[in-house]
């Protein structure tokens, strides 16, 4: 039958191996962790608890080794204790490295999120600037159309004013034309018949000068009457 001391040593060794494996698993979880920081903190808390339990079992094993009656058994157990301590120190080194790796990953992730947020802000700013430019272009186009319509209206008003001013002149010209026709008709009735060869030459008013040159204006009273009306008209 095994002595109680041997049973205790066996239990300590089993517990040490168990806690060592659990610490290694948690360290790997920390190494693979990419955040958030609260998850890393939770994993580190669990690792600390396992290290405390592991250290406590190693101390128990060391105490059991010192209580051995046989020096040979004592040295064997002390060597096991030394190996467990070295393994625990190695785990602590791996733990620190895993934390460093995890913190770098979290920092990179946060930087990426900040950059992505900056890109979104720049995209929003660019979109707002594009909308502002589009709105400005539309406003300028509308103002140009408004100015063009205003010019067209002004030109139409000027044309109407010009037409209104021209109407009295048109009426005056029409009245003069009517008086001229009346005068010519009166003179035509007063003059004797003309030779057929001279009729085409009298198509305009200048034909009366030819009449005077050839002495064909036989009625002085008619010529004076005609000259009076022509001078009044022109």
CNS distance restraints for C-alpha pairs under 8 A (distance, minus, plus):
assign (resid   2 and name CA) (resid   6 and name CA) 6.32 0.50 0.50
assign (resid   2 and name CA) (resid   7 and name CA) 6.77 0.50 0.50
assign (resid   3 and name CA) (resid   7 and name CA) 6.47 0.50 0.50
assign (resid   4 and name CA) (resid   8 and name CA) 6.21 0.50 0.50
assign (resid   5 and name CA) (resid   9 and name CA) 6.26 0.50 0.50
assign (resid   5 and name CA) (resid  64 and name CA) 7.22 0.50 0.50
assign (resid   6 and name CA) (resid  10 and name CA) 6.17 0.50 0.50
assign (resid   7 and name CA) (resid  11 and name CA) 6.21 0.50 0.50
assign (resid   8 and name CA) (resid  12 and name CA) 6.13 0.50 0.50
assign (resid   8 and name CA) (resid  64 and name CA) 7.99 0.50 0.50
assign (resid   9 and name CA) (resid  13 and name CA) 6.22 0.50 0.50
assign (resid   9 and name CA) (resid  61 and name CA) 6.09 0.50 0.50
assign (resid   9 and name CA) (resid  64 and name CA) 6.68 0.50 0.50
assign (resid  10 and name CA) (resid  14 and name CA) 6.28 0.50 0.50
assign (resid  11 and name CA) (resid  15 and name CA) 6.11 0.50 0.50
assign (resid  12 and name CA) (resid  16 and name CA) 6.00 0.50 0.50
assign (resid  12 and name CA) (resid  57 and name CA) 5.66 0.50 0.50
assign (resid  12 and name CA) (resid  58 and name CA) 7.31 0.50 0.50
assign (resid  12 and name CA) (resid  60 and name CA) 7.03 0.50 0.50
assign (resid  12 and name CA) (resid  61 and name CA) 5.99 0.50 0.50
assign (resid  13 and name CA) (resid  17 and name CA) 6.25 0.50 0.50
assign (resid  13 and name CA) (resid  57 and name CA) 7.86 0.50 0.50
assign (resid  13 and name CA) (resid  61 and name CA) 7.40 0.50 0.50
assign (resid  14 and name CA) (resid  18 and name CA) 6.15 0.50 0.50
assign (resid  15 and name CA) (resid  19 and name CA) 6.09 0.50 0.50
assign (resid  15 and name CA) (resid  54 and name CA) 7.58 0.50 0.50
assign (resid  15 and name CA) (resid  57 and name CA) 6.88 0.50 0.50
assign (resid  16 and name CA) (resid  20 and name CA) 6.01 0.50 0.50
assign (resid  16 and name CA) (resid  54 and name CA) 5.65 0.50 0.50
assign (resid  16 and name CA) (resid  57 and name CA) 6.05 0.50 0.50
assign (resid  16 and name CA) (resid  58 and name CA) 6.77 0.50 0.50
assign (resid  16 and name CA) (resid  84 and name CA) 7.72 0.50 0.50
assign (resid  17 and name CA) (resid  21 and name CA) 6.27 0.50 0.50
assign (resid  18 and name CA) (resid  22 and name CA) 6.33 0.50 0.50
assign (resid  19 and name CA) (resid  23 and name CA) 6.04 0.50 0.50
assign (resid  19 and name CA) (resid  50 and name CA) 6.06 0.50 0.50
assign (resid  19 and name CA) (resid  51 and name CA) 7.55 0.50 0.50
assign (resid  19 and name CA) (resid  53 and name CA) 7.15 0.50 0.50
assign (resid  19 and name CA) (resid  54 and name CA) 5.63 0.50 0.50
assign (resid  20 and name CA) (resid  24 and name CA) 6.26 0.50 0.50
assign (resid  20 and name CA) (resid  54 and name CA) 6.93 0.50 0.50
assign (resid  20 and name CA) (resid  88 and name CA) 7.46 0.50 0.50
assign (resid  21 and name CA) (resid  25 and name CA) 6.22 0.50 0.50
assign (resid  22 and name CA) (resid  26 and name CA) 6.25 0.50 0.50
assign (resid  22 and name CA) (resid  50 and name CA) 7.25 0.50 0.50
assign (resid  23 and name CA) (resid  27 and name CA) 6.14 0.50 0.50
assign (resid  23 and name CA) (resid  47 and name CA) 5.91 0.50 0.50
assign (resid  23 and name CA) (resid  50 and name CA) 6.16 0.50 0.50
assign (resid  23 and name CA) (resid  51 and name CA) 7.08 0.50 0.50
assign (resid  23 and name CA) (resid  91 and name CA) 7.36 0.50 0.50
assign (resid  24 and name CA) (resid  28 and name CA) 6.27 0.50 0.50
assign (resid  24 and name CA) (resid  91 and name CA) 6.87 0.50 0.50
assign (resid  25 and name CA) (resid  29 and name CA) 6.34 0.50 0.50
assign (resid  26 and name CA) (resid  30 and name CA) 6.27 0.50 0.50
assign (resid  26 and name CA) (resid  43 and name CA) 6.72 0.50 0.50
assign (resid  26 and name CA) (resid  46 and name CA) 7.62 0.50 0.50
assign (resid  26 and name CA) (resid  47 and name CA) 6.32 0.50 0.50
assign (resid  27 and name CA) (resid  31 and name CA) 6.20 0.50 0.50
assign (resid  27 and name CA) (resid  47 and name CA) 7.43 0.50 0.50
assign (resid  27 and name CA) (resid  94 and name CA) 7.06 0.50 0.50
assign (resid  27 and name CA) (resid  95 and name CA) 5.50 0.50 0.50
assign (resid  27 and name CA) (resid  98 and name CA) 6.37 0.50 0.50
assign (resid  28 and name CA) (resid  32 and name CA) 6.22 0.50 0.50
assign (resid  28 and name CA) (resid  98 and name CA) 7.36 0.50 0.50
assign (resid  29 and name CA) (resid  33 and name CA) 5.98 0.50 0.50
assign (resid  29 and name CA) (resid  43 and name CA) 7.64 0.50 0.50
assign (resid  30 and name CA) (resid  40 and name CA) 6.48 0.50 0.50
assign (resid  30 and name CA) (resid  43 and name CA) 6.58 0.50 0.50
assign (resid  30 and name CA) (resid  44 and name CA) 7.76 0.50 0.50
assign (resid  30 and name CA) (resid  95 and name CA) 7.94 0.50 0.50
assign (resid  30 and name CA) (resid  98 and name CA) 5.79 0.50 0.50
assign (resid  30 and name CA) (resid  99 and name CA) 6.41 0.50 0.50
assign (resid  30 and name CA) (resid 102 and name CA) 6.39 0.50 0.50
assign (resid  31 and name CA) (resid  98 and name CA) 4.47 0.50 0.50
assign (resid  31 and name CA) (resid  99 and name CA) 6.75 0.50 0.50
assign (resid  31 and name CA) (resid 101 and name CA) 6.20 0.50 0.50
assign (resid  31 and name CA) (resid 102 and name CA) 5.68 0.50 0.50
assign (resid  32 and name CA) (resid 102 and name CA) 7.05 0.50 0.50
assign (resid  33 and name CA) (resid  39 and name CA) 7.81 0.50 0.50
assign (resid  33 and name CA) (resid  40 and name CA) 6.97 0.50 0.50
assign (resid  33 and name CA) (resid 102 and name CA) 5.80 0.50 0.50
assign (resid  34 and name CA) (resid 102 and name CA) 6.01 0.50 0.50
assign (resid  34 and name CA) (resid 103 and name CA) 7.94 0.50 0.50
assign (resid  34 and name CA) (resid 105 and name CA) 5.57 0.50 0.50
assign (resid  34 and name CA) (resid 106 and name CA) 5.47 0.50 0.50
assign (resid  34 and name CA) (resid 109 and name CA) 7.75 0.50 0.50
assign (resid  35 and name CA) (resid  39 and name CA) 6.15 0.50 0.50
assign (resid  35 and name CA) (resid  40 and name CA) 6.56 0.50 0.50
assign (resid  35 and name CA) (resid 102 and name CA) 7.47 0.50 0.50
assign (resid  35 and name CA) (resid 105 and name CA) 7.66 0.50 0.50
assign (resid  35 and name CA) (resid 106 and name CA) 5.42 0.50 0.50
assign (resid  36 and name CA) (resid  40 and name CA) 6.89 0.50 0.50
assign (resid  36 and name CA) (resid 106 and name CA) 6.85 0.50 0.50
assign (resid  37 and name CA) (resid  41 and name CA) 6.26 0.50 0.50
assign (resid  37 and name CA) (resid 106 and name CA) 7.31 0.50 0.50
assign (resid  38 and name CA) (resid  42 and name CA) 6.24 0.50 0.50
assign (resid  39 and name CA) (resid  43 and name CA) 6.31 0.50 0.50
assign (resid  40 and name CA) (resid  44 and name CA) 6.18 0.50 0.50
assign (resid  40 and name CA) (resid  99 and name CA) 7.97 0.50 0.50
assign (resid  40 and name CA) (resid 102 and name CA) 7.71 0.50 0.50
assign (resid  41 and name CA) (resid  45 and name CA) 6.25 0.50 0.50
assign (resid  42 and name CA) (resid  46 and name CA) 6.55 0.50 0.50
assign (resid  43 and name CA) (resid  47 and name CA) 6.31 0.50 0.50
assign (resid  44 and name CA) (resid  48 and name CA) 6.21 0.50 0.50
assign (resid  45 and name CA) (resid  49 and name CA) 6.45 0.50 0.50
assign (resid  46 and name CA) (resid  50 and name CA) 6.34 0.50 0.50
assign (resid  47 and name CA) (resid  51 and name CA) 6.12 0.50 0.50
assign (resid  48 and name CA) (resid  52 and name CA) 6.21 0.50 0.50
assign (resid  49 and name CA) (resid  53 and name CA) 6.34 0.50 0.50
assign (resid  50 and name CA) (resid  54 and name CA) 6.00 0.50 0.50
assign (resid  51 and name CA) (resid  55 and name CA) 5.93 0.50 0.50
assign (resid  51 and name CA) (resid  88 and name CA) 7.81 0.50 0.50
assign (resid  52 and name CA) (resid  56 and name CA) 6.08 0.50 0.50
assign (resid  53 and name CA) (resid  57 and name CA) 6.34 0.50 0.50
assign (resid  54 and name CA) (resid  58 and name CA) 6.25 0.50 0.50
assign (resid  54 and name CA) (resid  88 and name CA) 7.99 0.50 0.50
assign (resid  55 and name CA) (resid  59 and name CA) 6.17 0.50 0.50
assign (resid  55 and name CA) (resid  88 and name CA) 7.99 0.50 0.50
assign (resid  56 and name CA) (resid  60 and name CA) 6.30 0.50 0.50
assign (resid  57 and name CA) (resid  61 and name CA) 6.16 0.50 0.50
assign (resid  58 and name CA) (resid  62 and name CA) 6.13 0.50 0.50
assign (resid  58 and name CA) (resid  81 and name CA) 6.20 0.50 0.50
assign (resid  58 and name CA) (resid  84 and name CA) 6.89 0.50 0.50
assign (resid  58 and name CA) (resid  85 and name CA) 7.32 0.50 0.50
assign (resid  59 and name CA) (resid  63 and name CA) 6.16 0.50 0.50
assign (resid  60 and name CA) (resid  64 and name CA) 6.20 0.50 0.50
assign (resid  61 and name CA) (resid  65 and name CA) 6.19 0.50 0.50
assign (resid  61 and name CA) (resid  77 and name CA) 7.45 0.50 0.50
assign (resid  61 and name CA) (resid  81 and name CA) 6.61 0.50 0.50
assign (resid  62 and name CA) (resid  66 and name CA) 6.36 0.50 0.50
assign (resid  62 and name CA) (resid  77 and name CA) 7.16 0.50 0.50
assign (resid  62 and name CA) (resid  78 and name CA) 6.18 0.50 0.50
assign (resid  62 and name CA) (resid  81 and name CA) 5.84 0.50 0.50
assign (resid  63 and name CA) (resid  67 and name CA) 6.45 0.50 0.50
assign (resid  64 and name CA) (resid  68 and name CA) 6.59 0.50 0.50
assign (resid  65 and name CA) (resid  73 and name CA) 7.46 0.50 0.50
assign (resid  65 and name CA) (resid  74 and name CA) 4.87 0.50 0.50
assign (resid  65 and name CA) (resid  75 and name CA) 7.42 0.50 0.50
assign (resid  65 and name CA) (resid  77 and name CA) 5.12 0.50 0.50
assign (resid  65 and name CA) (resid  78 and name CA) 5.81 0.50 0.50
assign (resid  66 and name CA) (resid  74 and name CA) 6.13 0.50 0.50
assign (resid  66 and name CA) (resid  78 and name CA) 7.70 0.50 0.50
assign (resid  67 and name CA) (resid  74 and name CA) 7.57 0.50 0.50
assign (resid  68 and name CA) (resid  73 and name CA) 6.57 0.50 0.50
assign (resid  68 and name CA) (resid  74 and name CA) 5.28 0.50 0.50
assign (resid  69 and name CA) (resid  73 and name CA) 7.78 0.50 0.50
assign (resid  69 and name CA) (resid  74 and name CA) 7.34 0.50 0.50
assign (resid  70 and name CA) (resid  74 and name CA) 6.13 0.50 0.50
assign (resid  71 and name CA) (resid  75 and name CA) 6.10 0.50 0.50
assign (resid  72 and name CA) (resid  76 and name CA) 6.27 0.50 0.50
assign (resid  73 and name CA) (resid  77 and name CA) 6.23 0.50 0.50
assign (resid  74 and name CA) (resid  78 and name CA) 6.12 0.50 0.50
assign (resid  75 and name CA) (resid  79 and name CA) 6.08 0.50 0.50
assign (resid  76 and name CA) (resid  80 and name CA) 6.39 0.50 0.50
assign (resid  77 and name CA) (resid  81 and name CA) 6.18 0.50 0.50
assign (resid  78 and name CA) (resid  82 and name CA) 6.17 0.50 0.50
assign (resid  79 and name CA) (resid  83 and name CA) 6.24 0.50 0.50
assign (resid  80 and name CA) (resid  84 and name CA) 6.21 0.50 0.50
assign (resid  81 and name CA) (resid  85 and name CA) 6.18 0.50 0.50
assign (resid  82 and name CA) (resid  86 and name CA) 6.25 0.50 0.50
assign (resid  83 and name CA) (resid  87 and name CA) 6.17 0.50 0.50
assign (resid  84 and name CA) (resid  88 and name CA) 6.08 0.50 0.50
assign (resid  85 and name CA) (resid  89 and name CA) 6.22 0.50 0.50
assign (resid  86 and name CA) (resid  90 and name CA) 6.19 0.50 0.50
assign (resid  87 and name CA) (resid  91 and name CA) 6.15 0.50 0.50
assign (resid  88 and name CA) (resid  92 and name CA) 6.22 0.50 0.50
assign (resid  89 and name CA) (resid  93 and name CA) 6.30 0.50 0.50
assign (resid  90 and name CA) (resid  94 and name CA) 6.23 0.50 0.50
assign (resid  91 and name CA) (resid  95 and name CA) 5.97 0.50 0.50
assign (resid  92 and name CA) (resid  96 and name CA) 6.32 0.50 0.50
assign (resid  93 and name CA) (resid  97 and name CA) 6.35 0.50 0.50
assign (resid  94 and name CA) (resid  98 and name CA) 6.00 0.50 0.50
assign (resid  95 and name CA) (resid  99 and name CA) 6.22 0.50 0.50
assign (resid  96 and name CA) (resid 100 and name CA) 6.30 0.50 0.50
assign (resid  97 and name CA) (resid 101 and name CA) 6.22 0.50 0.50
assign (resid  98 and name CA) (resid 102 and name CA) 6.08 0.50 0.50
assign (resid  99 and name CA) (resid 103 and name CA) 6.04 0.50 0.50
assign (resid 100 and name CA) (resid 104 and name CA) 6.21 0.50 0.50
assign (resid 101 and name CA) (resid 105 and name CA) 6.29 0.50 0.50
assign (resid 102 and name CA) (resid 106 and name CA) 6.19 0.50 0.50
assign (resid 103 and name CA) (resid 107 and name CA) 6.06 0.50 0.50
assign (resid 104 and name CA) (resid 108 and name CA) 6.14 0.50 0.50
assign (resid 105 and name CA) (resid 109 and name CA) 6.14 0.50 0.50
assign (resid 106 and name CA) (resid 110 and name CA) 6.14 0.50 0.50
assign (resid 107 and name CA) (resid 111 and name CA) 6.14 0.50 0.50
assign (resid 108 and name CA) (resid 112 and name CA) 6.10 0.50 0.50
assign (resid 109 and name CA) (resid 113 and name CA) 6.18 0.50 0.50
assign (resid 110 and name CA) (resid 114 and name CA) 6.13 0.50 0.50
assign (resid 111 and name CA) (resid 115 and name CA) 6.07 0.50 0.50
assign (resid 112 and name CA) (resid 116 and name CA) 5.98 0.50 0.50
assign (resid 113 and name CA) (resid 117 and name CA) 5.97 0.50 0.50
assign (resid 114 and name CA) (resid 118 and name CA) 6.04 0.50 0.50
assign (resid 115 and name CA) (resid 119 and name CA) 6.11 0.50 0.50
assign (resid 116 and name CA) (resid 120 and name CA) 6.21 0.50 0.50
assign (resid 117 and name CA) (resid 121 and name CA) 6.17 0.50 0.50
assign (resid 118 and name CA) (resid 122 and name CA) 6.07 0.50 0.50
assign (resid 119 and name CA) (resid 123 and name CA) 5.97 0.50 0.50
assign (resid 120 and name CA) (resid 124 and name CA) 6.06 0.50 0.50
assign (resid 121 and name CA) (resid 125 and name CA) 6.04 0.50 0.50
assign (resid 122 and name CA) (resid 126 and name CA) 5.95 0.50 0.50
assign (resid 123 and name CA) (resid 127 and name CA) 6.01 0.50 0.50
assign (resid 124 and name CA) (resid 128 and name CA) 6.13 0.50 0.50
assign (resid 125 and name CA) (resid 129 and name CA) 6.11 0.50 0.50
assign (resid 126 and name CA) (resid 130 and name CA) 6.05 0.50 0.50
assign (resid 127 and name CA) (resid 131 and name CA) 6.12 0.50 0.50
assign (resid 128 and name CA) (resid 132 and name CA) 6.04 0.50 0.50
assign (resid 129 and name CA) (resid 133 and name CA) 6.07 0.50 0.50
assign (resid 130 and name CA) (resid 134 and name CA) 6.04 0.50 0.50
assign (resid 131 and name CA) (resid 135 and name CA) 5.99 0.50 0.50
assign (resid 132 and name CA) (resid 136 and name CA) 6.04 0.50 0.50
assign (resid 133 and name CA) (resid 137 and name CA) 6.08 0.50 0.50
assign (resid 134 and name CA) (resid 138 and name CA) 6.16 0.50 0.50
assign (resid 135 and name CA) (resid 139 and name CA) 6.08 0.50 0.50
assign (resid 136 and name CA) (resid 140 and name CA) 6.11 0.50 0.50
assign (resid 137 and name CA) (resid 141 and name CA) 6.10 0.50 0.50
assign (resid 138 and name CA) (resid 142 and name CA) 6.11 0.50 0.50
assign (resid 139 and name CA) (resid 143 and name CA) 6.10 0.50 0.50
assign (resid 140 and name CA) (resid 144 and name CA) 6.05 0.50 0.50
assign (resid 141 and name CA) (resid 145 and name CA) 6.18 0.50 0.50
assign (resid 142 and name CA) (resid 146 and name CA) 6.06 0.50 0.50
assign (resid 143 and name CA) (resid 147 and name CA) 6.10 0.50 0.50
assign (resid 144 and name CA) (resid 148 and name CA) 6.13 0.50 0.50
assign (resid 145 and name CA) (resid 149 and name CA) 6.11 0.50 0.50
assign (resid 146 and name CA) (resid 150 and name CA) 6.09 0.50 0.50
assign (resid 147 and name CA) (resid 151 and name CA) 6.17 0.50 0.50
assign (resid 148 and name CA) (resid 152 and name CA) 6.20 0.50 0.50
assign (resid 149 and name CA) (resid 153 and name CA) 6.13 0.50 0.50
assign (resid 150 and name CA) (resid 154 and name CA) 6.12 0.50 0.50
assign (resid 151 and name CA) (resid 155 and name CA) 6.04 0.50 0.50
assign (resid 152 and name CA) (resid 156 and name CA) 6.10 0.50 0.50
assign (resid 153 and name CA) (resid 157 and name CA) 6.16 0.50 0.50
assign (resid 154 and name CA) (resid 158 and name CA) 6.17 0.50 0.50
assign (resid 155 and name CA) (resid 159 and name CA) 6.08 0.50 0.50
assign (resid 156 and name CA) (resid 160 and name CA) 6.16 0.50 0.50
assign (resid 157 and name CA) (resid 161 and name CA) 6.16 0.50 0.50
assign (resid 158 and name CA) (resid 162 and name CA) 6.08 0.50 0.50
assign (resid 159 and name CA) (resid 163 and name CA) 6.05 0.50 0.50
assign (resid 160 and name CA) (resid 164 and name CA) 6.04 0.50 0.50
assign (resid 161 and name CA) (resid 165 and name CA) 6.21 0.50 0.50
assign (resid 162 and name CA) (resid 166 and name CA) 6.15 0.50 0.50
assign (resid 163 and name CA) (resid 167 and name CA) 6.33 0.50 0.50
assign (resid 164 and name CA) (resid 168 and name CA) 7.87 0.50 0.50
assign (resid 165 and name CA) (resid 169 and name CA) 7.64 0.50 0.50
assign (resid 166 and name CA) (resid 170 and name CA) 6.23 0.50 0.50
assign (resid 167 and name CA) (resid 171 and name CA) 6.20 0.50 0.50
assign (resid 168 and name CA) (resid 172 and name CA) 6.06 0.50 0.50
assign (resid 169 and name CA) (resid 173 and name CA) 6.02 0.50 0.50
assign (resid 170 and name CA) (resid 174 and name CA) 6.14 0.50 0.50
assign (resid 171 and name CA) (resid 175 and name CA) 6.20 0.50 0.50
assign (resid 172 and name CA) (resid 176 and name CA) 6.17 0.50 0.50
assign (resid 173 and name CA) (resid 177 and name CA) 6.03 0.50 0.50
assign (resid 174 and name CA) (resid 178 and name CA) 6.23 0.50 0.50
assign (resid 175 and name CA) (resid 179 and name CA) 6.29 0.50 0.50
assign (resid 176 and name CA) (resid 180 and name CA) 6.04 0.50 0.50
assign (resid 176 and name CA) (resid 233 and name CA) 6.28 0.50 0.50
assign (resid 177 and name CA) (resid 181 and name CA) 6.18 0.50 0.50
assign (resid 178 and name CA) (resid 182 and name CA) 6.23 0.50 0.50
assign (resid 179 and name CA) (resid 183 and name CA) 6.11 0.50 0.50
assign (resid 179 and name CA) (resid 233 and name CA) 7.89 0.50 0.50
assign (resid 180 and name CA) (resid 184 and name CA) 6.08 0.50 0.50
assign (resid 180 and name CA) (resid 229 and name CA) 7.53 0.50 0.50
assign (resid 180 and name CA) (resid 230 and name CA) 7.42 0.50 0.50
assign (resid 180 and name CA) (resid 233 and name CA) 7.24 0.50 0.50
assign (resid 181 and name CA) (resid 185 and name CA) 6.09 0.50 0.50
assign (resid 182 and name CA) (resid 186 and name CA) 6.24 0.50 0.50
assign (resid 183 and name CA) (resid 187 and name CA) 6.22 0.50 0.50
assign (resid 183 and name CA) (resid 226 and name CA) 6.61 0.50 0.50
assign (resid 183 and name CA) (resid 229 and name CA) 6.83 0.50 0.50
assign (resid 184 and name CA) (resid 188 and name CA) 6.00 0.50 0.50
assign (resid 184 and name CA) (resid 226 and name CA) 7.51 0.50 0.50
assign (resid 185 and name CA) (resid 189 and name CA) 6.37 0.50 0.50
assign (resid 186 and name CA) (resid 190 and name CA) 6.39 0.50 0.50
assign (resid 187 and name CA) (resid 191 and name CA) 6.11 0.50 0.50
assign (resid 187 and name CA) (resid 222 and name CA) 5.98 0.50 0.50
assign (resid 187 and name CA) (resid 223 and name CA) 7.65 0.50 0.50
assign (resid 187 and name CA) (resid 226 and name CA) 6.60 0.50 0.50
assign (resid 190 and name CA) (resid 219 and name CA) 7.55 0.50 0.50
assign (resid 190 and name CA) (resid 222 and name CA) 6.37 0.50 0.50
assign (resid 191 and name CA) (resid 217 and name CA) 7.32 0.50 0.50
assign (resid 191 and name CA) (resid 218 and name CA) 7.30 0.50 0.50
assign (resid 191 and name CA) (resid 219 and name CA) 6.65 0.50 0.50
assign (resid 191 and name CA) (resid 222 and name CA) 7.31 0.50 0.50
assign (resid 192 and name CA) (resid 218 and name CA) 7.75 0.50 0.50
assign (resid 194 and name CA) (resid 198 and name CA) 6.74 0.50 0.50
assign (resid 194 and name CA) (resid 199 and name CA) 6.88 0.50 0.50
assign (resid 195 and name CA) (resid 199 and name CA) 6.89 0.50 0.50
assign (resid 198 and name CA) (resid 202 and name CA) 6.64 0.50 0.50
assign (resid 199 and name CA) (resid 203 and name CA) 7.19 0.50 0.50
assign (resid 201 and name CA) (resid 207 and name CA) 5.87 0.50 0.50
assign (resid 202 and name CA) (resid 206 and name CA) 7.24 0.50 0.50
assign (resid 202 and name CA) (resid 207 and name CA) 4.26 0.50 0.50
assign (resid 202 and name CA) (resid 208 and name CA) 6.93 0.50 0.50
assign (resid 203 and name CA) (resid 207 and name CA) 6.82 0.50 0.50
assign (resid 206 and name CA) (resid 210 and name CA) 7.30 0.50 0.50
assign (resid 207 and name CA) (resid 211 and name CA) 6.55 0.50 0.50
assign (resid 208 and name CA) (resid 212 and name CA) 6.32 0.50 0.50
assign (resid 209 and name CA) (resid 213 and name CA) 6.21 0.50 0.50
assign (resid 210 and name CA) (resid 214 and name CA) 6.26 0.50 0.50
assign (resid 211 and name CA) (resid 215 and name CA) 5.94 0.50 0.50
assign (resid 211 and name CA) (resid 216 and name CA) 4.90 0.50 0.50
assign (resid 211 and name CA) (resid 217 and name CA) 5.57 0.50 0.50
assign (resid 212 and name CA) (resid 216 and name CA) 6.21 0.50 0.50
assign (resid 212 and name CA) (resid 217 and name CA) 5.76 0.50 0.50
assign (resid 217 and name CA) (resid 223 and name CA) 6.96 0.50 0.50
assign (resid 219 and name CA) (resid 223 and name CA) 6.53 0.50 0.50
assign (resid 220 and name CA) (resid 224 and name CA) 6.08 0.50 0.50
assign (resid 221 and name CA) (resid 225 and name CA) 6.09 0.50 0.50
assign (resid 222 and name CA) (resid 226 and name CA) 6.02 0.50 0.50
assign (resid 223 and name CA) (resid 227 and name CA) 5.97 0.50 0.50
assign (resid 224 and name CA) (resid 228 and name CA) 6.13 0.50 0.50
assign (resid 225 and name CA) (resid 229 and name CA) 6.52 0.50 0.50
assign (resid 226 and name CA) (resid 230 and name CA) 6.09 0.50 0.50
assign (resid 227 and name CA) (resid 231 and name CA) 6.00 0.50 0.50
assign (resid 228 and name CA) (resid 232 and name CA) 6.16 0.50 0.50
assign (resid 229 and name CA) (resid 233 and name CA) 6.00 0.50 0.50
assign (resid 230 and name CA) (resid 234 and name CA) 6.11 0.50 0.50
